[in-house]
């Protein structure tokens, strides 16, 4: 009798777990009964990016951009005005971006910790929009500036409650490749990464009779 009661209690407990625990419920349901919440699609997309090379080469290109160009511009307190230094930096960013028409970029806006979070989020967004507008004026297609985002005061470089210029900034980052770009079929992302390296390093050779004239590239 005691064994029967114990078994009954265990069965009721298991049934309760089965009803509440998604692991139990999905295990005891027929295949396909559980509706996909979207994570499967995200995992599939991530797998496709890895297999095609897009994800790795996006990371490599982002590192290259950050190493070759200053990705950050700074602002005066409570201002979205791009001063001379900021404009010079953005001109260099625009020159770099023009080399890679297959690549998208994202601009993030930041503020220091003075003022309310809501105001600073709007201010960070306005700063990012000012950068996007400047890059667009240099001939960069707005479709390639994937998004404008604001972190406001949530990611300070210098954790201080007082005014700090280094926190008042925007950061431009590589975010991926342009959708449906015909040059990128069959995962040819490596060609994009190394194209300008090869172009800048390759000598120019001209065959004139039996004489080969070779001139250096742009690099030193």
C-alpha positions, -999 to 999 in steps of 0.1 A, spaced: 0 0 0 28 24 9 46 16 -24 14 23 -43 9 57 -27 46 67 -33 42 57 -70 10 77 -73 27 108 -58 56 104 -82 33 101 -112 14 132 -102 46 151 -97 59 140 -131 27 151 -147 29 185 -131 65 189 -144 54 177 -178 27 204 -179 49 232 -167 84 224 -180 88 231 -218 115 205 -219 91 177 -207 63 190 -228 83 191 -260 98 157 -253 65 140 -249 48 158 -277 47 146 -313 75 159 -336 68 194 -348 41 201 -323 62 229 -306 60 261 -325 94 276 -334 101 307 -313 126 321 -338 158 309 -323 161 281 -349 159 307 -376 186 328 -360 208 298 -356 203 288 -392 211 324 -404 243 324 -382 253 291 -396 248 302 -432 269 334 -425 297 312 -410 296 287 -438 296 313 -466 324 332 -449 304 364 -443 307 365 -406 344 359 -404 351 384 -431 328 410 -415 349 407 -383 382 409 -403 370 439 -422 358 456 -390 392 451 -374 409 465 -405 387 495 -405 394 502 -368 432 498 -374 435 520 -405 410 547 -397 400 566 -366 365 553 -360 356 579 -333 348 616 -334 341 637 -303 317 666 -295 315 697 -274 292 695 -243 255 693 -252 264 697 -289 260 678 -322 282 702 -342 311 685 -361 342 706 -354 372 707 -377 389 677 -361 357 657 -364 352 666 -401 388 657 -409 383 623 -393 350 617 -411 366 626 -445 391 599 -439 363 575 -429 345 584 -461 376 577 -482 379 543 -467 342 535 -470 342 544 -507 368 516 -513 343 490 -503 309 495 -520 298 460 -508 301 469 -471 275 484 -447 283 506 -417 266 515 -384 271 547 -364 267 546 -326 261 578 -306 273 583 -270 272 611 -244 288 618 -210 269 611 -178 257 647 -172 219 650 -177 190 626 -177 193 592 -195 163 600 -218 178 633 -229 212 618 -234 198 589 -255 182 615 -278 215 635 -279 235 604 -288 211 597 -316 213 633 -329 251 630 -329 250 597 -349 226 613 -373 250 643 -378 277 618 -387 255 599 -411 245 632 -428 281 642 -432 291 608 -447 262 609 -470 273 644 -482 306 628 -492 288 604 -516 282 575 -493 248 558 -501 224 560 -472 215 524 -478 250 514 -468 247 533 -435 227 504 -421 213 521 -390 218 550 -366 218 539 -329 223 556 -296 238 542 -264 234 576 -247 253 576 -215 253 538 -209 288 530 -223 312 557 -210 349 554 -218 357 573 -186 332 565 -157 328 599 -143 297 620 -135 313 652 -146 317 665 -181 341 643 -201 348 649 -238 360 614 -244 326 601 -236 309 625 -260 315 606 -292 302 586 -321 318 554 -333 315 541 -369 317 503 -373 315 478 -401 282 460 -397 280 436 -426 277 433 -464 252 448 -487 223 424 -494 221 410 -529 255 422 -539 263 403 -571 300 403 -564 295 383 -533 280 352 -547 295 319 -536 309 334 -505 336 355 -522 340 378 -492 378 373 -490 381 390 -524 366 422 -508 389 421 -478 421 417 -498 412 436 -530 427 469 -520 457 453 -504 466 437 -537 458 468 -557 481 490 -535 509 465 -534 510 452 -570 537 467 -592 528 480 -627 547 460 -654 549 469 -690 565 448 -716 582 468 -743 602 446 -766 626 428 -742 625 455 -715 602 453 -684 596 486 -667 583 482 -631 570 510 -610 562 509 -573 527 510 -559 512 536 -537 525 520 -506 560 526 -491 
